[in-house]
Amino acid sequence: MDGVKLWRCRAMASLLAMIITSKRTYSDTFAQRMRTRPMQLPTEMLRAFLPPRSIGTGRVVSTAVLEPAYELGGDAFDHSFTEDFLHATILDAMGHDLALGLATSVAMAGCRNARRTGADLAKLVATVDQALAKWLPEQFCNRHLHPAAHADRRAAMVQLRSPGAMLIRGQRLLDKALERASEPPLGLPASLADGPRQVHETSLEPGDRILLYTDGVVESRDEGGEQFGLERFTDYIIRSTAAGQNAPEVLRLLIGKRRPPGPARLRPAAAAISAGDRPGRRRHGPYPWPRHIAPGPSAVPQVTPAGRS
């Protein structure tokens, strides 16, 4: 395939993706065509609040996945950019009924509300604590949250459960690099807390990947009763990355690895990867230009309407 044809195919794929993405927010036809069975009510509620699975800039990419698709429980993710900061969150509400979805939804709304008013990480977590304590006093959420600052390559994190966050650098897992003492779950009234939430900072390097996950990622079992396990999880991420797979594709393929054959079911799980720019990587901008075609008016193939010279 020559460069011009490849450019046209990429442009058409990008256009179709934007059309579908824009229309699916107000058309149920896409959901009807995609679903193979009814979705549970808590899952329906949570999926209405979820951001796109993958977001990114020229310097960093954040991607996440939730399974099983129709029975999420209280697991959810949220990620967004605010100037130089990537905010990435994994939530895991406690319980087994509709209150799961309510607790996670309130936590996500509190997080976004604080973030959009310019709150720092400590204030953001305090806002979510207050919202859950006020509106859902019997519900709690575990949460792993880190805004990563691109300018000075730092990751600030509030970790409510350990383990649940890992750092991969140079195709190697840095054991316990992000391990911190666990804190009480979100929703605990300030009057019952031992003190303010602890914000931990970690220095990052180009190419680092931060993995956030809930228990269900590693606790799923196959037909023989064997757990997928943390070692298999991290090994798969590292091998896939070394093979050149991008972050969204790594998680998509990971679901297939975790999905047991036969009637066995996946446990509700959420996983997210935040990947920084790779050393030596050459960027070609946000548009799908072929490498040998320089962006600009002359790069766009000129089409002459029929009947004109």
Disulfide bonds with the S-S distance in Angstrom:
none
